[in-house]
Amino acid sequence: MCMSRLHRVVSAPIGGWVTVEDVEGDEHRVSLLAFEGSQPGPGDWLVVHSGYALQSVDPAEASAITNELRAAQTVER
């Protein structure tokens, strides 16, 4: 099963691709083919699904979500 996940942009887009970092700190290269909105830049947060960036996420909302995910990971361990 595929899930959409929150990722932070770590580098400027090049050729329709951008490098992002997930909540665990792993970097991935994702396509901007399905992305709607202005071009993302370093520090922006994106919803990524199956290797495609779909949309931007408000920084305050992204912070709240990542804090909850990290807290949940700590409880599971």
C-alpha positions in Angstrom: 0.0 0.0 0.0 1.3 3.5 -0.9 0.9 6.4 1.4 1.4 10.1 1.0 4.1 11.4 3.2 5.4 14.8 4.3 8.9 15.8 3.0 11.1 18.9 3.3 12.8 20.2 0.2 16.6 20.2 0.6 17.7 21.6 -2.8 16.4 23.7 -5.6 14.5 21.9 -8.3 16.5 20.8 -11.4 14.9 19.5 -14.6 11.5 18.8 -13.0 13.0 16.9 -10.0 13.7 18.0 -6.4 15.6 16.3 -3.5 13.5 16.0 -0.4 14.0 14.7 3.1 11.4 12.6 5.0 10.6 12.8 8.7 13.2 10.1 9.4 16.0 12.1 7.6 16.2 9.9 4.5 16.7 11.8 1.3 14.7 11.0 -1.9 14.5 12.5 -5.4 10.9 13.2 -6.4 9.2 14.4 -9.6 7.4 17.7 -9.8 5.3 16.4 -12.8 2.1 16.3 -10.7 2.9 19.3 -8.5 0.5 22.2 -8.5 1.6 25.6 -7.3 4.7 27.8 -7.4 8.0 26.0 -7.7 9.1 24.8 -4.2 12.4 25.8 -2.7 14.7 24.6 0.1 12.9 24.5 3.4 9.4 24.1 1.8 7.3 21.2 2.9 5.6 19.0 0.3 3.1 16.1 0.3 4.8 13.3 -1.7 3.1 10.2 -3.0 4.7 7.4 -5.0 7.7 9.5 -6.0 5.6 12.6 -7.0 5.4 15.9 -5.1 1.7 16.8 -5.1 1.3 20.0 -3.1 2.9 22.4 -0.7 2.1 22.3 3.0 1.9 25.4 5.3 5.1 25.5 7.5 3.1 25.7 10.7 1.0 22.7 9.8 4.1 20.8 8.7 5.8 21.5 12.0 2.7 20.3 13.9 2.5 17.1 11.8 6.2 16.3 12.0 6.2 16.8 15.8 3.3 14.4 16.2 4.9 11.8 13.9 8.2 12.0 15.8 6.4 11.7 19.2 4.6 8.6 17.9 7.8 7.1 16.7 9.3 7.6 20.2 6.4 5.9 21.8 6.6 2.9 19.5 10.3 2.2 20.4 
